[in-house]
Amino acid sequence: MQILRRKNLTGVVGLMAAALAAGVLTMPGQAHAAEAAYWTVDCDKTPATGDPGAHDMIAMIYKTGDPNKGAISSFHAAGETLTIRNWSGAMMRFKIQWANAAGNRIEKTWEYNLGTGGSQTHTFNIPEGRKVYTSVGTPGGSTAYCNGIS
């Protein structure tokens, strides 16, 4: 009986240690969520003007409680243009991707880093009907995503 109790005690201590380790391992996720709460993200997707069946999209990120600090990634399907703008006070990463004809893998990816106060417009040659993804985010932090059809 003594040995059995010792095994049970060892098992209980082991379970407590595992539970404590699991709690410690989830803390960084909680810290990341707190960082993410510092930024608000959104996606505005509408039918494209002049391109039936396609979408215009705007991925937006801005400081929570301060809309004067933010960035946008705006895709216009009719001209296949991406306009990026950053007024966040920080470096932002912008991305546009499109899928292959089958829609089962990414065919092209373009990424841009843009400092605060900057804006750029890029024109692409995206085949009609392709799934397009655009995003803007803080390096290592929050990211706003949009997806639609070219």
C-alpha positions in Angstrom: 0.0 0.0 0.0 2.8 2.4 0.7 4.2 2.0 -2.8 0.8 2.5 -4.3 0.3 5.8 -2.4 3.7 7.0 -3.5 2.9 6.3 -7.1 -0.4 8.2 -6.7 1.4 11.1 -5.1 4.0 11.1 -7.8 1.2 11.0 -10.5 -0.6 13.9 -8.8 2.7 15.9 -8.6 3.4 15.1 -12.3 -0.1 16.2 -13.3 0.2 19.4 -11.3 3.6 20.1 -13.0 2.2 19.5 -16.4 -0.8 21.8 -15.7 1.6 24.5 -14.4 3.8 24.1 -17.5 0.7 24.4 -19.8 -0.3 27.6 -18.0 3.1 29.1 -18.4 3.2 28.1 -22.1 -0.1 29.8 -22.8 1.0 33.1 -21.2 2.9 34.4 -24.3 -0.3 33.9 -26.3 -2.1 36.0 -23.7 0.6 38.7 -24.0 0.3 38.6 -27.8 -3.4 39.1 -27.5 -2.8 42.2 -25.3 -0.5 43.5 -28.0 -3.0 42.7 -30.7 -5.7 44.6 -28.7 -3.5 47.8 -29.3 -4.5 47.7 -33.0 -8.0 47.4 -34.6 -8.2 45.6 -37.9 -11.0 45.6 -40.5 -11.8 44.6 -44.1 -14.1 46.4 -46.4 -15.1 44.3 -49.5 -17.5 45.6 -52.1 -18.5 44.6 -55.7 -15.9 46.1 -58.1 -16.9 49.1 -60.1 -16.5 48.3 -63.8 -15.5 44.6 -63.3 -18.6 42.4 -62.8 -18.0 39.4 -60.4 -14.8 41.0 -59.0 -14.2 42.7 -55.6 -12.6 45.9 -54.5 -11.1 45.5 -51.0 -9.6 47.7 -48.3 -7.7 46.1 -45.5 -7.3 48.6 -42.6 -5.4 48.7 -39.4 -5.4 51.6 -36.9 -4.5 52.2 -33.3 -7.3 51.4 -31.0 -8.8 54.7 -29.8 -6.7 56.8 -32.2 -7.9 56.5 -35.8 -5.3 59.2 -36.7 -2.7 56.4 -36.6 -3.2 53.7 -39.2 -2.6 52.1 -42.6 -4.6 50.8 -45.5 -4.0 48.3 -48.4 -6.6 49.1 -51.1 -7.1 46.7 -54.1 -9.2 47.9 -57.1 -10.1 44.9 -59.3 -10.9 46.9 -62.5 -7.4 48.3 -62.8 -5.7 45.5 -60.8 -4.0 48.2 -58.7 -2.9 48.1 -55.1 -2.6 51.4 -53.2 -0.9 51.3 -49.9 -0.7 54.1 -47.4 0.8 54.4 -43.9 0.2 57.1 -41.3 0.6 54.8 -38.3 3.8 56.2 -36.8 5.4 52.8 -37.3 6.7 50.6 -40.1 4.0 48.5 -41.7 4.1 45.4 -43.9 1.8 45.1 -47.0 1.1 42.0 -49.0 -0.9 41.0 -52.1 -1.3 37.4 -53.3 -3.3 35.6 -55.8 -4.1 31.9 -56.3 -3.6 29.7 -59.3 -6.6 28.9 -61.6 -7.6 25.9 -59.5 -7.6 28.1 -56.4 -5.6 25.5 -54.4 -2.3 27.3 -54.0 -0.8 30.8 -54.1 0.7 31.6 -57.5 2.2 35.0 -56.8 3.1 37.0 -53.7 4.3 40.6 -53.4 5.4 42.2 -50.1 6.2 45.7 -49.3 7.5 47.4 -46.2 6.4 51.1 -45.9 7.4 53.6 -43.3 5.0 56.1 -41.8 4.1 59.0 -44.1 4.5 56.9 -47.2 2.2 55.8 -50.0 2.6 53.8 -53.1 0.5 52.4 -56.0 1.4 49.2 -57.8 -0.3 47.7 -60.9 -0.5 44.0 -61.5 -1.5 41.7 -64.3 -3.8 39.2 -62.4 -5.8 36.8 -64.5 -9.6 37.3 -64.3 -11.5 35.3 -61.7 -8.5 34.6 -59.5 -8.8 34.7 -55.7 -6.9 37.7 -54.4 -5.6 38.3 -50.8 -4.4 41.6 -49.5 -3.2 42.5 -46.0 -1.5 45.2 -43.9 0.0 44.7 -40.5 2.6 45.6 -37.9 5.7 43.4 -38.2 5.2 40.6 -35.7 1.8 41.9 -34.5 -1.7 42.5 -35.7 -2.7 42.1 -39.4 -5.8 43.0 -41.3 -6.7 40.5 -44.1 -9.1 40.8 -47.1 -9.8 38.3 -49.8 -11.9 38.5 -53.0 -12.0 37.8 -56.7 -10.0 39.7 -59.4 
